[in-house]
Amino acid sequence: MQLLKVCALASLFNLTASQLYDSSNSITALTGSASIADDATVGNYYNYWLNSSPSSNRTTWDLTRSDRMAVTSPKTIPFLGQRAAATIEPSRSALVIIDMQNFFLHPKLSPHASGGRTAVTPTLNMIKAFRANGMKVLWTNWGLDNFDLVTIPPSFIDGFSNDSTTATSFGADMGTITDTNGTVIQVGRKLMRGSWNAQPWGDLYPAMVEGMAAGTDLYFNKNRLSGLWGAQTPLGLWLQENEITTLFFGGVNADQCVWGTLLDAYYKGFDVVYVDDVAATVSPFYATQMVRYNADLNGFFGNSTQIIDALS
């Protein structure tokens, strides 16, 4: 019976039974060869980079996939790492801002996060440049619901607990703080959707509200360090549906949630750009060194000044 089903399927697509059992042959028979013989191109027809400077020690890559996807006004951006530059298609590129929330950045909640607070101004500059070029800004933050509280692993609960108990971890009422201007703030439940502590910090919050109202920005909740973990997430689904290919990353903490999301994006086939001065961490310096080193291996490593200049 199984053989009859295989033969019927083979007949439908004009394939031999052996081609159906051999997945590589069947894909080729149905769609044609996806490989590219051009020495200047790496990847395949569906996802590839084109080497724009094959004779140079530091390569410039064309990431537009212009052979199969429309281009508008491509921009060539210089980088700091082993890859000298990349040409991107703005309509398929986005800025991903990770966890720049009150919980992680407000001085009363995270007094040691001075690096993250310093990253706010270049982040705002990046946001303006991306919006000006029609490139989406994707706010990707911790934002749990009650179902997440039931399903989140114990290692996460302990990591975000004040005393290794559930009572002080995710969803716990964080009470009040008095801001520098004397305002008493209800901090809310720890990293729950809609709570004050889960909102973007400082000037980032009105920037986010402005962008959401204008349609230039989108907001995604996440329930793990990575905003792209597992088979699919809200962020991942939007990226897929909108055919985004190139992602610029910033936020906090650089070696944790930023790195986790960047790494999952790399695994899923996106072009990944680590923007050094819009990311920060409270971890020891060697954690930042790890991120910089591996981001350069996995994709592109740059800073906001170079990127903004290229976009303008």
C-alpha positions in Angstrom: 0.0 0.0 0.0 2.8 2.4 0.9 4.5 1.7 -2.4 1.3 2.4 -4.3 1.0 5.8 -2.5 4.6 6.6 -3.4 4.1 5.6 -7.1 0.9 7.7 -7.3 2.7 10.7 -5.9 5.6 10.2 -8.2 3.2 10.0 -11.2 1.5 13.3 -10.1 4.7 15.2 -10.2 6.3 13.2 -13.0 9.0 11.9 -10.7 10.5 8.5 -10.2 10.0 6.7 -6.9 13.7 6.9 -6.2 13.6 10.7 -6.5 10.8 10.9 -3.9 12.9 8.8 -1.5 15.9 11.0 -2.2 14.8 14.4 -0.9 17.6 16.3 -2.7 16.6 14.9 -6.1 12.9 15.5 -5.5 13.5 19.1 -4.6 15.6 19.6 -7.7 13.0 18.0 -9.9 10.2 20.1 -8.5 11.9 23.5 -8.4 15.0 23.2 -10.4 18.5 23.5 -9.0 18.8 26.0 -6.1 22.6 26.0 -6.2 24.6 28.9 -7.6 27.8 28.1 -9.5 29.0 31.7 -9.5 32.2 32.0 -7.4 31.3 35.4 -6.2 28.0 34.2 -4.6 27.6 32.2 -1.4 24.3 30.6 -0.5 21.5 29.5 -2.8 18.9 31.0 -5.0 16.6 31.7 -2.0 19.1 33.1 0.4 22.5 34.4 -0.8 25.2 37.0 -0.5 27.1 38.4 -3.4 30.8 39.3 -3.0 31.2 42.8 -4.4 35.0 42.9 -3.8 36.4 39.5 -4.5 40.0 40.8 -4.8 40.0 42.5 -1.4 41.1 41.2 1.9 38.1 42.7 3.6 35.0 41.7 1.7 32.0 43.9 0.8 28.8 41.9 0.5 25.7 42.6 -1.4 22.8 41.4 0.8 19.9 42.7 -1.4 19.1 39.4 -3.2 18.3 41.6 -6.1 18.2 38.7 -8.6 14.9 37.5 -7.1 13.6 40.4 -4.9 12.8 44.0 -5.8 15.1 46.7 -4.6 14.3 50.4 -3.8 17.3 52.4 -2.8 20.1 50.1 -1.5 22.6 51.5 1.0 26.2 50.5 1.4 27.3 50.5 5.0 30.9 50.3 6.3 31.6 48.0 9.2 34.4 47.6 11.7 35.0 43.8 11.5 36.4 41.3 9.1 33.6 42.2 6.6 34.4 45.7 5.4 30.9 46.7 4.3 27.5 45.5 3.2 24.9 46.7 0.7 21.4 46.4 2.2 17.9 46.8 0.9 16.1 49.2 3.3 12.6 47.7 2.8 13.9 44.3 4.0 16.0 45.7 6.9 15.0 46.5 10.5 16.4 47.7 13.8 15.7 45.3 16.7 15.8 47.0 20.1 16.0 44.4 22.9 14.9 45.0 26.6 15.7 48.7 27.0 13.1 48.7 29.8 12.7 50.3 33.1 13.4 47.0 34.8 16.9 46.9 33.3 17.8 50.6 32.9 16.1 52.7 35.6 18.7 53.8 38.2 16.5 52.8 41.1 16.0 49.3 39.7 19.3 48.7 38.0 21.9 51.1 39.5 24.8 49.4 37.7 23.4 49.7 34.2 25.2 52.9 33.3 26.3 51.5 30.0 22.8 50.8 29.0 21.7 54.3 29.9 24.6 55.7 27.8 23.3 53.7 24.8 20.0 55.5 24.8 21.1 58.6 22.9 22.8 56.6 20.0 19.7 54.3 20.0 17.4 57.3 19.5 19.6 58.5 16.7 19.5 55.1 15.0 15.7 55.1 15.3 15.4 58.4 13.5 17.7 57.3 10.7 15.9 54.0 10.2 12.5 55.7 10.1 13.8 58.3 7.6 14.7 55.4 5.3 11.5 53.5 5.7 13.1 50.8 7.8 11.1 49.4 10.6 12.0 49.7 14.3 11.1 46.5 16.3 10.8 46.9 20.1 11.3 43.4 21.5 10.9 43.2 25.2 10.2 40.9 28.1 6.4 40.9 28.5 4.9 38.0 30.2 1.3 36.9 30.7 -0.2 34.4 33.2 0.2 31.5 30.9 4.0 32.2 30.7 4.1 32.1 34.5 2.8 28.5 34.4 5.2 27.3 31.6 8.5 29.2 32.2 11.3 26.9 33.3 12.6 26.9 36.9 16.1 28.0 35.9 14.5 31.3 34.6 12.4 31.7 37.7 15.5 31.4 39.9 17.6 33.7 37.7 15.1 36.5 38.1 14.3 35.9 41.7 15.6 38.0 44.6 15.9 35.1 47.0 15.6 31.9 44.9 11.8 31.7 45.4 8.9 32.0 43.0 7.4 34.7 45.3 10.0 37.3 44.2 10.5 36.2 40.6 8.4 36.9 37.4 5.0 38.3 38.2 5.8 39.4 41.7 4.5 42.8 42.8 7.6 45.1 42.9 5.9 47.8 45.0 6.8 51.4 44.6 9.9 53.6 44.0 10.3 57.3 44.3 11.7 58.9 41.2 14.4 61.6 41.2 11.6 64.3 40.8 9.8 63.0 43.9 7.1 61.1 42.0 6.0 57.8 43.5 5.8 55.1 40.9 3.9 51.9 41.0 6.5 49.6 39.6 4.0 46.8 38.9 4.4 43.0 38.5 7.9 42.0 37.5 8.2 42.0 33.7 4.5 41.4 33.1 2.8 43.0 30.0 1.5 46.4 30.7 3.5 47.0 33.9 5.6 50.1 34.3 8.8 48.2 34.9 8.3 46.5 31.5 8.0 49.8 29.6 10.9 51.3 27.6 13.0 53.6 29.9 13.3 57.3 29.8 13.2 59.0 26.4 12.8 55.7 24.7 9.2 55.4 25.9 7.8 58.5 24.1 9.9 57.5 21.1 8.2 54.1 21.0 4.8 55.6 21.5 5.4 58.0 18.6 6.7 55.3 16.3 3.8 53.0 17.1 1.3 55.7 16.3 3.0 56.6 13.1 3.2 52.9 12.0 7.0 53.0 11.7 7.6 50.9 14.8 6.2 47.6 16.1 6.2 46.1 19.6 6.8 42.4 20.4 6.6 40.7 23.7 8.9 37.8 24.5 9.0 35.2 27.2 12.6 34.0 27.0 16.0 35.7 26.7 15.7 35.4 22.9 12.9 37.0 20.9 13.3 34.3 18.3 13.6 31.1 20.3 11.9 27.9 19.3 9.9 27.1 16.2 8.2 30.5 16.0 7.6 33.7 18.0 5.6 36.9 17.4 8.7 38.7 16.2 9.7 35.7 14.0 6.3 35.5 12.4 6.3 39.2 11.5 9.8 38.9 10.0 8.8 35.9 7.9 5.5 37.5 6.7 7.2 40.7 5.7 10.2 39.1 4.1 12.8 40.9 6.2 16.3 39.6 5.6 18.7 42.0 7.5 18.5 42.8 11.2 20.5 45.4 13.2 20.7 44.6 16.9 21.0 46.8 20.0 19.8 46.8 23.6 20.5 45.1 26.9 22.0 43.0 28.1 24.4 42.5 25.2 25.6 39.1 26.2 22.2 37.8 27.3 19.0 38.8 25.6 20.6 40.8 22.7 23.1 38.0 22.0 20.4 35.3 22.4 18.1 36.9 19.8 21.0 37.7 17.4 22.2 34.1 17.6 18.8 32.7 16.9 18.4 35.1 14.0 21.7 33.9 12.7 20.6 30.2 13.0 17.4 31.0 11.1 19.2 32.5 8.2 18.9 36.3 8.7 21.8 38.7 8.1 22.8 39.9 11.5 24.5 43.2 12.4 25.6 43.9 16.0 25.7 47.7 16.6 28.2 48.1 19.4 27.4 51.5 20.8 23.6 50.8 21.1 24.2 47.7 23.1 25.5 47.3 26.7 25.6 44.9 29.6 26.2 44.8 33.4 28.3 41.7 32.9 32.1 41.7 33.2 34.0 43.1 30.2 35.0 39.7 28.8 31.3 39.0 28.2 31.2 42.0 25.8 34.4 40.8 24.2 32.7 37.5 23.5 29.8 39.1 21.8 31.9 41.4 19.7 34.2 38.5 18.6 31.3 36.1 17.7 29.1 38.8 16.2 31.9 39.6 13.7 32.2 35.9 12.9 28.4 35.4 12.5 27.6 38.6 10.6 28.6 42.2 10.8 30.0 44.4 13.5 29.6 48.2 13.5 28.6 51.4 15.3 25.7 53.7 15.0 27.8 56.7 13.7 29.0 54.8 10.6 25.5 53.3 10.0 23.7 56.6 10.3 26.1 58.4 8.0 25.7 55.7 5.4 21.9 55.8 5.6 21.9 59.6 5.2 
